Amino acid sequence: MDVQTQIKIKNNPYLYRYLRDNSSWYKALNRNPDNIRQMEIEMKKAYKLNLTDKIDDMNQKIELLRSFMDILS
């Protein structure tokens, strides 16, 4: 694995944790460091860090607050 890829992984705790949980990526990154982009995409899917996931989470929180407000009033 090249040094830039290692630095990128160390600076991002999500990537670091994902790499430790999915050790098959070590082999893929050693063979081709450009696979880091694919790993980031899969990591975002796994940890639900995409924009749509964040919007869905916010909607769920708003619905929960709305239901609490309905109960209180």
C-alpha positions in Angstrom: 0.0 0.0 0.0 1.5 3.4 -0.9 2.1 6.1 1.6 -0.6 8.5 0.4 -3.3 5.7 0.8 -2.0 5.0 4.3 -2.2 8.6 5.3 -5.7 9.0 3.9 -6.9 5.9 5.9 -5.2 7.1 9.1 -6.8 10.6 8.8 -10.3 9.2 8.3 -11.5 7.2 11.3 -14.4 5.7 9.3 -12.1 4.4 6.7 -9.7 3.0 9.3 -12.5 1.2 11.1 -13.9 -0.1 7.9 -10.5 -1.4 6.8 -10.1 -3.2 10.1 -13.6 -4.8 9.9 -13.1 -5.8 6.2 -9.6 -7.0 6.0 -10.0 -8.2 2.3 -9.4 -4.5 1.4 -5.8 -4.8 2.4 -5.1 -7.1 -0.5 -7.1 -4.9 -2.9 -5.3 -1.7 -1.8 -1.9 -3.4 -2.0 -2.5 -4.4 -5.6 -4.1 -1.2 -6.7 -4.1 1.9 -4.4 -6.8 3.5 -6.7 -9.3 1.1 -5.1 -9.5 3.5 -2.2 -12.3 5.3 -4.0 -14.4 2.1 -4.2 -13.6 1.4 -0.6 -14.9 4.9 0.4 -18.1 4.2 -1.5 -18.7 0.9 0.2 -17.8 2.4 3.6 -20.3 5.2 3.1 -23.0 2.6 2.3 -22.1 0.5 5.2 -22.0 3.3 7.8 -24.9 5.2 6.1 -22.9 8.4 5.5 -24.5 9.2 2.1 -26.6 12.4 1.7 -29.8 10.4 1.2 -29.1 8.4 4.4 -28.6 11.6 6.4 -31.8 13.1 5.0 -33.8 9.9 5.9 -32.3 10.0 9.4 -33.3 13.7 9.8 -36.9 12.9 8.6 -37.2 10.1 11.1 -36.1 12.5 13.9 -38.6 15.1 12.8 -41.4 12.5 12.7 -40.5 11.4 16.2 -40.5 15.0 17.5 -43.8 15.6 15.7 -45.4 12.5 17.3 -44.2 13.7 20.8 -45.6 17.1 20.1 -49.0 15.6 19.2 -49.0 13.5 22.4 -48.2 16.6 24.5 -50.8 18.8 22.9 
